[in-house]
Amino acid sequence: MRAAKLTLSVDPKVIEAAKEYASETGTSVSRLVEDFLAAVASRKAPSISTPVLSRLRGSLRGVEVQDYRDHLAEKYGCAEP
């Protein structure tokens, strides 16, 4: 399939950050945008896995969301939204 051109309006700071990220990861800004749009179009979130996230995955299994929210409200002394 042949690529099509797309014109986007993006904050210059975001463009620079995207170029730096693309360079560091050995890809292009076009590929980053294409991968993101493909993920959105397929209704799947991009897979992001970091060492910390990997260690935490499943740690709240069996815990009710409301219990966790209550814990955060008590810990940080704020009312739940």
N, C-alpha and C positions, 0 to 999 in steps of 0.2 A: 504494500500500500504506500502511496506517495504522501508525504507530509504536506499539510496545508498551513498557510501562514495565518496567524492570529495576532491582532493588535490589542494590547492591554495597556491600561493606565495604572501605574504602580508608583508608590512613593519612592523617590530616589534612594532613600536610606535602605528601604527593603530590597531594592534591586542590588545595591552594593553588598548587603549581607548575603543575599542569595547567591551572588557571584562568588563570594568568598567561600561559602558553604559548598557550592558545586565544585570549586577548585580543590578544596580540601578532601572531598569525597570522590574525586575523579569522575565527575559527571558534568552535565551542562544544566544551565537554568531551564532550557527547553525541556530536557528530560525530566527535571524536577516537576515542572508544571504539568507535563504530560502524565507522569505517574500519579500526581495528585488528582488531576481531572479524571483519570481512569478509575481511581479508587472511589471518587465521589459518584461517578456514573454507575459503578457497580454496587453502590450502597455499602461498600466495605470501608472501614477506617484504615488508613495506612498503618502498617505494622511497625510499631516502634518498640524496641526491646533494649533496655539498658540493664546493666548489672544490678542496680538497685531494684528496678522494677521486677526483674527475674526473681530476686530473693524474696520480694514481698508478695508475689503472685500467690493467691490462695490463702494468705495469712488471715483474712477475715471470713473465711468460709464458715458458714453456720451462724454468723453474727447478723442480727437484723440491722437494716440501715438506720432505723430510728434509734436503736441503742447506740450506734456509733455517733449519730448526730447529737444525742443527749450527752454523750461523753465529751464531745468537742465543745458543746455549749458550757458544760460544767468546767472543763479545763481552762477555757479562755474567757469565762465569765461573760458570755454574751447570750442574748436571747436568740432563739432559733428564728430564722427568717420566715 
